[in-house]
């Protein structure tokens, strides 16, 4: 069966961080306009719009009117949590291939940070904790917020394979080394292992520097056909493959929760579609809401054997000059947290070869990973500056 040929032709990014003077809708409009301009298109040439909102739920279908778009042939909200960016790009690719739309904007915007409120408050809304029946027992027992779930996953890996906090620290350090080179990053001060080890516990075994930033902002991309991309005044990034994986684990004996994620399934699907193997991937842009997410995702994609992610991080392979450059913009841990748009935006920058001091010389194939829930949902994209054969 023939596969659709499509490319990302536009990238639009707002400022990110502690932005309190713009709504999510205003940020989303700015990001879409920026992506359209970057693509060499006019706004009225968009006929598709896919929308992903974060925890603040500040954008929805009304974004069409905010943008002044008319007669769209594709309009939808997409919600697969942190895997949504990859899902939107895949859906946009299929829409372009089928003729449903000719140019589709995919946008994420969120404003969880509020002036005068703590960063932790952004993800601790009591309404998000309410669960009916026995599902509420975990909340009653104090298992509140994503950090607890990821801490449980990390502890399982530590108990099973001997992974250490220092190995998680190696991931935080390599990510910060990339952020130092990225003028867009929020955290650009160098980090040492002692800095990591001396940072406070959030939920043991996760320390402060094992946890990602929380940011306000918006990012958008524009997808069109590969054929049309060649005629636009832009630098296209071609979409070679995609996949999803949703394990659906239950909290019960024998579950692989925390040890094997949907990256295994979605990675295999995406690489098979692209016709590539894991050893051909030049750059890895992974969803890194926690250092442990990076570790287990690398294992599940096959960049190392199960249980060896911590040892791999300690070799320095993930950082600048390493054999497996990973999260080259500083990721969500040190750069900015825009859900799955964080790894996707950096992948586009690297594939275009415009990463400046952080640019990886060999960037023919870039893997993009999205992760949602507590390792519940996963998406994978394989991108390249080269058209598919």
C-alpha positions, 0 to 999 in steps of 0.5 A: 500500500502506498504511503502519503507524502507530506511535509511540515512547512511552517513552525510558529513559536511564541515566547514561553515561560511566565507569561501572564499578559496573554490568554491561551487563545491570543498565544495560539493565534500568534503561533499559527500566524507565525507558522503560516508566515514561516511556510510562505503561505497566507492565513486564508490558505489554511483549510484545516485546523487541529487544536490541542489544549493543555490543562488550562483548556484555554483554546477550542473550536472557537480558535477558528473565529479568533483566527478569522478562518472561513470554510475549513474542511477539517476542524477538530480538537485532538486530545491524547495528552502529551502524545497529541502533537504526534497524533495531530501531525499524523492526522494532518498528513492523512488529511492532506493525502486523502484530499480532505485538506491541503494545508493544516495547522496543528497548534498547542497552547496553554497558560497553566501558570498564574501570577501569584500562584505556585508552579505546583498549583498548575497541575494540582487542580482539585477537580482533576483529582476527582474519580468515582468509585474505587478509582478514587482510592488512590487519591484518598491514599495521597497518590495525587498528581503526575509526579507520584505516578512517575516516581512509582515507575522510576522506583520499579525500574530501580528495584528491578534493574538497579538504576540509581538517582545519579543515573537520572542525574546524568540525564538531567545534566546532559539535557541542561548541557544542550539548554546552555546552547539554546537561546530559547531555553528557560534554564541555561545555567550549567548543572553538576551532579552535586546540583542534581543530588542536592536538589530537594525531593519532589516525590522520592526517588524524583528530585526537583531537577528530575522534573520538567518546567511548567510554561505558558506559551504556544507552538504551531506547525503547518502540514501540506503535501510534499509536492506542494512543499517544494514550491513554497518559500520555506525549508520543508521537513518531511514526514517519513513515518508515525505510530501510536502506542497505548498500553492500557495497564491496570494497577495489578500484579503482573502489569508492566506499568513503568517498565515497558511503555507505548514507545515500544509499539509506536516506535516499531510502527513508525520506523517500519513505516519509514523503512528505517531501523533504530541504528539509523536515527541521528537525533532523538527528541523525546518527551522528557517530563521527568528524567525517568521518561527519557530513560525508559523511552530510550530503552523501549525504542531500542537504543539500549537494552532494557535496564541499561538506560541509566548506564547509557546516560552515564556514558555521556552519549546523550549530550553535546558531542555524544554518540546519541544526541538526545533532546538537543534543545534542552527538552522539557526539563530545561528548555520549555514545556509545551507538551509534545510540541517541545520535542517536535519544535526542536526536531524541526529546527534540527532537521532544518539545520538551523540549531546554531551552537546546538546544531547536530551535524548529521540530521538526516533522520530525527525521531520525535517522541510524545508521551501522555498521562503517566506513561499511558499514551505514546506517539512517534514521528520520523522526520527528515530534511529529505523527501521520502523515496 
